[in-house]
Structure formats: structure tokens, C-alpha cells
Amino acid sequence: MINIALPKGRLGDKVYELFSSIGYDCKSIYEDNRKLVFENKDNGVRYLLIKPSDVAIYVEYGAADIGVVGKDVLLETNPDVYELCDLNLGKCHLCVAAPNDYVENTGTVLRVATKYPNVAKAYYRSKNREIEIIKLNGSIELAPILGLSDVIVDIVETGTTLVENNLKVIEKVAYSSARFIANKSSFKFNEQKINLMVGKINDKNI
């Protein structure tokens, strides 16, 4: 059995559809229940439904052999895993956003609200800009509206949420999409099986 860490939610649904289309289906995953583990012995796969931000942890420590995670998470957490390919799903950007009338005061420390503190620190370090990180886990857009921060660093897909909250993108930090990752030890033991999956995915994405 190959253990596959599948992110819960909309991205996970798209990833499962992709895997199913290349021969790794598991019909029981559509059952209306609270199960988190689904397997198809015929295909030799076991799907584990996991919170997106935790997928890389499960793969790094070998609880899952392979998994799918956003590049944004890989940039933030830098897990010790192999990044095998880009699935071309969940495309978005990590961006700096601010209120529409924002004018930066370069003479002060920039207050940055984000759930990506490591990405933000690295980005502003490259610009030699002194910042104060305000770590948040949700509703990041509220921070500059309420004066908690000057700007935010967050994932932007369509930009609709920013527009609705009178915010705008002022800088793009990094591109993100769903990446196929593998545990390093598992890859050595299952290299043929995993490379076969990667090959099928790449053929599908051509």
C-alpha cells in the first residue's frame, strides 16, 4: 500500500479527481461519513484526509509516503521531503496587500500581518526592510482595516476578497500551486511505483 496524504477541501477534491483519472481511484472516498482513511487494495493505495497545512509533516515523518501540498506551505515550513512535480492545480500567488489609499512610510518599521512569517521575513530581508511580524491564522484582511498592521502577506487567488475589503496587491512575493511530494525513505523503497505515478501525472498535464 502507498499511503497518500490528501489535503482536505476543494484542492483535495481536485487532486483526488486527478489521481482517480490516472488509475488510482478509491470509490469509498465518496461515502458520506467522517472517515479519514480510505483504501483500494486493488490499486494498492490508501488515502489519508489531512488538514492542508499538515500534509508535509505527515510526509516528512513517514506517516504518509507521498502527498500533495501547496508550494506556499513548502516555502513557509521547508520540510525535508522530495518535491517531485507541479500538479498545476490551486494556482495562486503569495502577495503583499494593503489598503487602497496606502502610502508606505519607509522611515518606520513596517508592520506585516501574515500566517506566513518565514516567507515574509525572507522577502523583506531581501529588500533590507525592517519589519514587525504579526502572526495571524485567519481573517488576515482585517488587520490593516483595523490598524493592526500596515500590510499583509497572504495567498491571493482571484483577488475578490481583497477588492471587497478595499485592499489591493502591491507586490507579488511568490507563485504557488499544488506540488506532489514524497518521503525520502519511502521514495527509495517505492521509487518505481512513485515514478510511475509522476509519469502519469506529467502525461496528464501535457
C-alpha positions as CSV (number, residue, x, y, z in Angstrom):
1,M,0.0,0.0,0.0
2,I,1.1,3.5,-0.8
3,N,-0.1,6.0,1.8
4,I,-1.2,9.2,0.1
5,A,-1.7,12.4,2.2
6,L,-4.6,14.2,0.6
7,P,-5.4,17.8,1.6
8,K,-9.0,18.2,2.8
9,G,-11.2,20.6,1.0
10,R,-11.6,21.9,-2.5
11,L,-8.0,21.3,-3.5
12,G,-8.1,17.8,-2.2
13,D,-11.2,17.1,-4.3
14,K,-9.4,18.2,-7.4
15,V,-6.3,16.2,-6.5
16,Y,-8.3,13.1,-6.0
17,E,-10.0,13.6,-9.3
18,L,-6.6,13.8,-10.9
19,F,-5.3,10.6,-9.2
20,S,-8.6,8.8,-10.0
21,S,-8.3,9.7,-13.6
22,I,-4.8,8.1,-13.9
23,G,-5.9,4.8,-12.3
24,Y,-5.8,5.4,-8.5
25,D,-9.4,5.7,-7.7
26,C,-11.0,4.8,-4.3
27,K,-14.8,4.8,-4.5
28,S,-15.3,4.7,-0.8
29,I,-13.9,8.2,-0.5
30,Y,-17.3,9.5,-1.7
31,E,-19.2,7.8,1.2
32,D,-21.0,10.2,3.4
33,N,-19.1,9.7,6.7
34,R,-16.4,11.1,8.9
35,K,-13.7,8.5,8.0
36,L,-10.2,9.9,7.4
37,V,-8.7,6.8,5.8
38,F,-9.8,5.2,2.6
39,E,-8.1,2.4,0.7
40,N,-8.4,0.4,-2.5
41,K,-6.4,-2.8,-2.2
42,D,-6.7,-3.5,-6.0
43,N,-4.9,-0.3,-6.8
44,G,-2.6,-0.5,-3.8
45,V,-3.4,3.0,-2.5
46,R,-4.6,4.3,0.8
47,Y,-5.8,7.9,1.0
48,L,-5.4,9.9,4.3
49,L,-7.5,13.0,4.6
50,I,-5.4,15.7,6.3
51,K,-5.5,19.4,7.0
52,P,-3.6,21.1,4.1
53,S,-1.0,22.7,6.4
54,D,-0.2,19.3,8.0
55,V,0.3,17.3,4.8
56,A,4.0,18.0,4.6
57,I,4.5,17.0,8.3
58,Y,2.9,13.6,7.7
59,V,5.0,13.0,4.6
60,E,8.3,14.2,6.2
61,Y,7.9,11.9,9.2
62,G,6.8,8.9,7.1
63,A,3.2,8.6,8.3
64,A,2.4,9.1,4.6
65,D,4.6,8.0,1.7
66,I,3.5,10.7,-0.7
67,G,1.2,13.7,-0.6
68,V,0.1,16.9,-2.2
69,V,0.7,20.3,-0.7
70,G,0.8,23.9,-1.8
71,K,4.1,25.5,-2.7
72,D,3.2,28.2,-0.2
73,V,3.4,25.7,2.7
74,L,6.7,24.3,1.4
75,L,8.2,27.8,1.3
76,E,6.9,28.5,4.8
77,T,7.9,25.2,6.5
78,N,10.8,24.0,4.4
79,P,10.1,20.3,5.1
80,D,12.8,17.6,4.4
81,V,10.9,15.9,1.5
82,Y,11.3,15.4,-2.2
83,E,9.3,17.8,-4.4
84,L,8.6,15.6,-7.4
85,C,6.3,17.7,-9.7
86,D,3.8,20.5,-10.1
87,L,0.2,19.4,-10.4
88,N,-0.8,22.7,-12.0
89,L,-3.8,22.9,-9.5
90,G,-4.6,25.5,-6.9
91,K,-2.7,28.2,-8.8
92,C,-2.3,31.5,-6.8
93,H,0.3,33.9,-5.6
94,L,1.7,34.9,-2.2
95,C,1.3,38.7,-2.2
96,V,1.8,41.8,-0.2
97,A,-1.5,43.7,0.0
98,A,-2.5,47.0,1.6
99,P,-5.5,49.4,1.8
100,N,-6.2,51.2,-1.5
101,D,-5.0,54.5,-0.1
102,Y,-1.8,53.1,1.5
103,V,1.4,55.1,1.2
104,E,4.5,53.4,2.7
105,N,6.5,55.3,5.3
106,T,10.0,54.0,4.7
107,G,11.2,55.7,7.9
108,T,9.3,53.4,10.2
109,V,9.2,49.7,11.0
110,L,6.7,48.0,8.6
111,R,4.0,46.0,10.5
112,V,3.2,42.9,8.5
113,A,0.2,40.6,9.4
114,T,0.5,37.1,8.0
115,K,0.2,33.4,8.5
116,Y,3.5,33.0,6.6
117,P,6.0,34.6,8.9
118,N,9.1,32.9,7.4
119,V,8.1,33.8,3.9
120,A,7.5,37.4,4.9
121,K,10.8,37.6,6.8
122,A,12.8,36.2,3.9
123,Y,11.1,38.5,1.4
124,Y,11.7,41.7,3.4
125,R,15.2,40.6,4.4
126,S,16.0,40.5,0.6
127,K,14.7,44.1,0.4
128,N,16.7,45.2,3.5
129,R,13.4,46.4,5.0
130,E,12.9,46.3,8.8
131,I,9.5,44.7,9.7
132,E,7.5,43.6,12.7
133,I,5.6,40.3,12.1
134,I,2.1,39.9,13.5
135,K,1.3,36.2,13.2
136,L,-2.4,35.5,12.4
137,N,-4.2,32.3,11.5
138,G,-7.2,33.7,9.7
139,S,-9.1,36.8,8.6
140,I,-5.8,38.4,7.6
141,E,-7.6,41.1,5.6
142,L,-9.0,42.6,8.8
143,A,-5.5,43.5,10.2
144,P,-4.8,46.7,8.0
145,I,-8.5,47.6,8.1
146,L,-8.5,47.8,11.9
147,G,-5.0,49.3,12.1
148,L,-3.3,46.2,13.5
149,S,-0.8,46.2,10.6
150,D,0.3,48.3,7.7
151,V,0.2,45.5,5.1
152,I,-0.5,41.8,4.9
153,V,1.3,38.8,3.2
154,D,-1.2,36.3,2.1
155,I,-2.4,33.9,-0.6
156,V,-4.3,35.6,-3.5
157,E,-6.2,33.5,-6.0
158,T,-8.8,35.8,-7.6
159,G,-8.3,38.9,-5.6
160,T,-12.1,39.2,-4.9
161,T,-11.7,39.2,-1.1
162,L,-9.2,42.0,-1.3
163,V,-11.4,44.1,-3.5
164,E,-14.4,43.6,-1.3
165,N,-12.4,44.8,1.7
166,N,-10.9,47.8,-0.1
167,L,-7.4,46.3,-0.3
168,K,-5.0,45.9,-3.3
169,V,-2.0,43.8,-4.2
170,I,1.1,46.0,-4.1
171,E,3.8,43.3,-4.6
172,K,3.9,39.7,-5.6
173,V,6.2,37.5,-3.4
174,A,6.0,34.0,-4.9
175,Y,4.0,31.8,-7.2
176,S,2.2,28.8,-5.6
177,S,0.4,25.7,-6.8
178,A,-0.1,22.1,-5.6
179,R,3.1,20.0,-5.5
180,F,3.5,16.3,-5.4
181,I,5.9,15.4,-2.6
182,A,7.4,12.2,-1.2
183,N,9.0,11.0,2.0
184,K,12.7,10.4,1.2
185,S,12.9,6.9,2.6
186,S,9.6,5.9,1.1
187,F,10.8,7.1,-2.3
188,K,13.8,4.8,-2.1
189,F,11.7,1.8,-1.3
190,N,8.9,2.6,-3.7
191,E,10.8,4.5,-6.4
192,Q,9.3,2.5,-9.3
193,K,5.7,2.9,-8.2
194,I,6.0,6.6,-7.3
195,N,7.9,7.4,-10.5
196,L,5.1,5.7,-12.4
197,M,2.5,8.0,-10.7
198,V,4.7,11.0,-11.5
199,G,4.9,10.0,-15.2
200,K,1.1,9.5,-15.4
201,I,0.6,12.9,-13.8
202,N,3.0,14.6,-16.2
203,D,1.4,12.9,-19.2
204,K,-2.0,14.2,-18.0
205,N,-0.7,17.8,-17.6
206,I,0.9,18.0,-21.1
